Amino acid sequence: MTNLGIPASRELAKRDFLDRPLTDQGDVYCLGEFWYRQGDAAEFLQFLQFMCLNQRSAAGVLRLMGARAVG
C-alpha cells in the first residue's frame, strides 16, 4: 500500500540496488537511479565498484548516477 491507501504494483514500487522492495523502515538514500539503505552503504559501494570494473559499462553506470557533459 502507498501512503494514499492505493496498492502499489510491483512495477511502481521502488526497489534498492539488490532488487529488494523499499519500505518506510529505516533511512533510504538515492544516488542517481540507485537506491540503498543506510545499513547497506558498504555493500552499495562494492556494487558500484564491481559495476565499473568493466570499462564498457562504467560510462553507463556514471550516467545512471547523474553524470552529464559540461560545456
C-alpha positions in Angstrom: 0.0 0.0 0.0 1.1 3.5 -0.6 0.7 6.4 1.8 -2.5 7.3 -0.1 -4.0 3.8 0.5 -3.6 2.8 -3.1 -2.0 -0.6 -3.7 1.4 -0.2 -5.2 2.0 -2.7 -8.0 5.4 -4.4 -8.4 6.2 -2.2 -11.4 5.6 1.0 -9.4 7.3 0.0 -6.2 10.8 1.4 -5.7 13.5 -1.2 -5.2 17.0 -1.0 -3.9 20.2 -1.9 -5.8 19.8 -5.5 -4.6 16.2 -5.5 -6.1 14.6 -5.6 -2.7 11.4 -3.6 -2.2 11.9 -0.3 -0.3 9.8 0.3 2.8 9.4 3.2 5.2 11.5 1.4 7.7 15.0 2.9 8.2 16.9 5.5 6.2 16.9 5.2 2.5 19.3 7.1 0.2 19.4 7.7 -3.5 22.5 8.2 -5.7 21.3 8.8 -9.3 19.0 6.0 -10.2 20.3 3.7 -7.4 18.6 3.3 -4.1 20.2 1.9 -1.0 19.6 1.6 2.8 21.9 3.1 5.3 22.9 -0.3 6.6 23.9 -1.4 3.1 26.2 1.6 2.3 29.4 -0.5 2.2 27.8 -3.2 0.0 26.4 -0.5 -2.2 29.9 1.0 -2.7 31.2 -2.5 -3.5 28.4 -2.9 -6.0 29.3 0.3 -7.8 33.0 -0.7 -7.9 32.0 -4.1 -9.4 29.8 -2.4 -12.0 32.6 -0.1 -13.0 35.3 -2.8 -13.3 34.3 -3.4 -16.9 35.4 -0.3 -18.8 32.4 -0.6 -21.3 29.8 -0.4 -18.5 31.5 2.3 -16.5 30.1 5.2 -18.6 26.6 3.8 -18.3 26.8 3.5 -14.6 28.1 7.0 -14.3 25.2 8.3 -16.4 22.8 6.4 -14.1 24.5 8.2 -11.2 23.8 11.6 -12.8 27.0 12.3 -14.7 26.5 14.7 -17.6 28.6 16.5 -20.1 29.6 20.1 -19.2 30.4 22.7 -21.8 
